[in-house]
Amino acid sequence: MSQLRVEKVQELMKQEISQIILRELKDPRIGFVTVTSVECTGDLREAKIYVSLMGSEQQVKDCWTGLTSSLGFIRREIGKRIRLRFTPELSFELDKSLDYSAHIQELLLKIKAEEEANGKHSDEEQ
């Protein structure tokens, strides 16, 4: 299957899954969820949904449990909304890239603060 078609289906699935999670899931455990990307196999039989979860550690665990329990509902809705020969088998993957970028940002701010503090001390010594 052409790579362009797979990419279009991935983007469409990302949008539809985001809408389903935002508007149609009624599970109170599901909090702040961001669908960051969707990766499909070349034959569109399987799809990994990368999600980023925000909140405390307990909220993230509860949200993850709620999401995994709603996989069947999400798959059925995707089957209704996207006309494909086969509805892909869905699985969730936790996307840690946002956490990692926040960690890097904290480190950069810390380095900048240390440089400013060292710069002030060296100015006072002269």
QUISUL-V147333 format. One record per residue. N is the residue number from 1. OMEGA is omega in whole degrees, -180 to 180 (none if undefined). Layout:
N OMEGA
N OMEGA
This chain:
1 -176
2 -179
3 180
4 179
5 179
6 180
7 178
8 179
9 179
10 -179
11 178
12 178
13 179
14 180
15 -178
16 180
17 176
18 179
19 -180
20 -179
21 -176
22 -169
23 -168
24 178
25 -177
26 -177
27 -179
28 179
29 -175
30 -178
31 -176
32 -177
33 174
34 175
35 -176
36 177
37 176
38 177
39 178
40 172
41 -177
42 180
43 178
44 179
45 -179
46 178
47 173
48 180
49 179
50 -178
51 174
52 -177
53 179
54 178
55 178
56 -178
57 179
58 178
59 179
60 178
61 180
62 180
63 179
64 178
65 179
66 180
67 -178
68 179
69 -179
70 -178
71 -180
72 179
73 -179
74 180
75 179
76 179
77 177
78 178
79 179
80 -172
81 -178
82 -178
83 177
84 178
85 178
86 174
87 -176
88 172
89 -173
90 171
91 178
92 173
93 179
94 -180
95 -177
96 -174
97 179
98 176
99 -180
100 180
101 176
102 178
103 179
104 179
105 178
106 179
107 179
108 178
109 178
110 179
111 180
112 179
113 178
114 179
115 178
116 179
117 178
118 179
119 179
120 180
121 -179
122 176
123 180
124 -178
125 -177
126 none
